[in-house]
Amino acid sequence: MSQTLSLLAADVQVPDAPAPMTPVPLGSHDEPSIRTAVPGPLAEAHIAFDEMYTSPSLPRAYAIVPVRGEGTVIEDIDGNRFLDFSAGIAVNVTGHCHPAVVEAIRRQAGELLHYSASDFYLPIYAHLAAELERLAPMAGKTRVFLGNSGTEVVEAALKLSRHTTGRQNIIGFLGGFHGRTFGSVSLTASKAKYHAHFSPLLPGIYHVPFGSEGLDELEQRVFHRLMPADEFAAVVVEPIQGEGGIVVPDDDFLPRLRRICDEHGILLVADEVQSGMGRTGKMWAIEHWGVEPDMLLTAKGLASGMPIGALIAKEHLMTWGAGAHGSTFGGNPVSCAAALATIDLLEHGGLMENAAERGAQILRTLGPLAAQYPGVVRDVRGVGLLMGVQFDSGATAAAVAHAAFRRGILVLTAGDDVVRMSPPLVVTEAQTAVAARIFIESIEEVAASR
């Protein structure tokens, strides 16, 4: 049944979500099931309604209207069933609506929905901080600040870096993405459109290429001709660039960056918002290179879909006093409960091992594509379940992503010409095989139309 809203401009039919159409739980399905054209009629009606009220700044990838999810499966408003190989932009690491996460949320919501941890002593906030300290890839004691999102904890890291070093300048990398709030977007350098019309941006941000060539430029050009090394507070780096195109650095890059930071008293901040929480087969992507950061940032997968972010910093860096930073909602008790359940599943549910195995399966299946489609596919790369397929152009990448969508596979573009795959870490071998097959069919369709 539909609900009708009479609007000043027009009468728009706003459909309710239909009753679930699948007779068995969604998560048991290995194949997508597309019942209508996509978007279907109910999705089209909802999109018309949505576009009357929501901000046009929202960068919608394609016309899906999800209403239900379980495991790696998403059902849309028309009853179409998709295999979700984007996981809400690498967020739902334990899958959609994992029973343990849902139960933790229900239990906490029945006890306490909110009390600000900035001004009061919220028990679950400290318990999560203690767990994150245990998981931190740093030797020695750390302390934790909880926010609501990745961009918030990037902002917190910028403030803490300046506060504790007494320096103002920050180093970032071309292709890096760190958020869209003012400090974070100043550090972001993945797309020029993120900076358009917002100048002047935060001063004191210097960008160099990602990888060892960028460190050559940092030492030979930036430190030598633009700003002395002892004027820099921190370098903020994604161990694997996500939004920039799933760029895995050369093996010398992060160890050398650590040595440069140590030599000049610069803090190394690892932005693991997308690459962390088991996605690469280890809890933190930086662990693949054996490098210890001074601060680590996590969000996205931390609470399996609930809003939260964390700044983990070595204790001796937490020099700021009461009131220097805080958040009314950061470390919300319901989000903290979801995060604790997520951590337990990652450590004891075999999810990181599965991420490594399924990532290897994707590489085995898709790796030959560059040789099979030399004028279309340029590269297949990634670690664990943070994978990217690079095409000859952004138009080709977008066409392949939309072709996959029409067939029931949800992926996202990244960088200039890459399709990103970041499914939940619960994805099965069968689901991975199906998604890879359909993705190849999507490439074949696009290649045949050229």
Helices and strands as residue ranges (DSSP letters): E 2-6, E 11-15, G 26-28, H 41-50, E 66-70, E 73-76, E 81-84, H 87-90, H 99-109, H 123-135, E 142-147, H 150-165, E 169-173, H 182-187, G 192-194, E 205-208, H 212-217, I 218-226, G 229-231, E 232-237, H 253-264, E 267-271, G 285-289, E 295-298, G 300-303, E 309-314, G 315-317, H 333-348, H 351-366, H 369-372, E 377-383, E 386-391, H 394-407, E 409-410, E 412-414, E 418-421, H 429-448
